[in-house]
Amino acid sequence: MAKLRILTVFALFFGAFGISTAETLDMEGMAPESNSGRPTRGMTAASVESKFGAPQSKDAAVGDPPISRWEYTNFVVFFEYDRVIHAVVKRKTAS
């Protein structure tokens, strides 16, 4: 019984500290973007419209909390109530 406990402890110890691996994500054709060309988290809807102009389209808020979406030429902005929660740069399509 003692041998079984010792083997169990060793198995748990080495299992918890086993070798881990990671993969590299290849983002070919993608360059890091700075936030200067898009709204930042926490901006109000009014300040986004003031700085970047009127969006091409506005999708109505859905869910609870209400999440809305504004689409611009180069990016999409997501709002919770009237505050930016995320701004995503659109992927450039091959011409």
C-alpha positions in Angstrom: 0.0 0.0 0.0 2.9 2.4 0.8 4.4 1.6 -2.6 1.2 2.5 -4.3 1.0 5.9 -2.5 4.6 6.7 -3.4 4.0 5.8 -7.1 0.8 7.9 -7.0 2.7 10.9 -5.6 5.5 10.6 -8.2 2.9 10.3 -11.0 1.0 13.3 -9.9 4.3 15.3 -9.4 5.7 14.5 -12.8 2.4 14.9 -14.5 1.9 18.4 -13.1 5.5 19.4 -14.1 5.6 17.6 -17.4 7.0 19.1 -20.6 4.7 21.7 -22.3 4.9 22.9 -25.8 3.7 25.9 -27.7 2.9 26.5 -31.3 3.8 29.6 -33.4 0.9 31.3 -35.1 1.9 32.4 -38.6 0.2 35.7 -39.5 1.7 36.0 -43.0 0.8 39.3 -44.6 -0.4 40.9 -41.3 1.5 43.8 -39.8 1.0 45.1 -36.3 -1.4 48.1 -36.3 -1.2 51.0 -33.9 -4.4 52.4 -32.3 -3.8 55.9 -33.6 -6.0 55.1 -36.7 -9.0 53.8 -34.8 -11.0 54.6 -31.6 -9.7 53.4 -28.2 -11.5 51.6 -25.4 -13.6 53.9 -23.3 -14.2 56.6 -25.9 -17.8 57.8 -26.1 -19.9 57.4 -29.2 -20.0 61.2 -29.6 -16.2 61.5 -29.4 -15.8 58.7 -32.0 -18.2 60.5 -34.4 -16.5 63.8 -33.7 -13.0 62.4 -34.4 -13.7 59.9 -37.2 -16.9 61.3 -38.8 -20.1 59.5 -39.4 -19.9 55.7 -39.9 -20.9 54.0 -43.1 -23.5 52.1 -41.1 -24.8 51.7 -37.6 -26.2 48.4 -36.3 -28.7 48.6 -33.6 -27.8 47.4 -30.1 -28.6 43.8 -29.2 -28.4 41.8 -26.0 -28.0 42.8 -22.3 -25.8 44.8 -21.9 -26.7 46.3 -25.2 -23.8 46.0 -27.8 -23.9 48.0 -31.0 -21.6 48.2 -33.9 -20.5 51.0 -36.2 -18.8 50.3 -39.5 -16.2 52.6 -41.0 -14.1 52.1 -44.2 -11.0 50.7 -42.4 -12.3 49.5 -39.0 -15.4 48.4 -37.0 -16.2 49.8 -33.6 -18.2 47.9 -30.9 -20.0 49.8 -28.2 -21.4 48.8 -24.9 -24.1 51.4 -24.1 -22.3 54.5 -25.5 -18.7 53.5 -24.8 -16.2 51.8 -27.1 -15.3 48.3 -25.9 -13.3 47.2 -29.0 -12.2 48.6 -32.4 -11.1 46.1 -35.1 -9.2 46.9 -38.2 -10.7 45.3 -41.3 -8.6 42.8 -43.2 -7.4 44.0 -46.5 -8.7 41.9 -49.4 -6.5 40.9 -52.3 -7.2 42.9 -55.4 
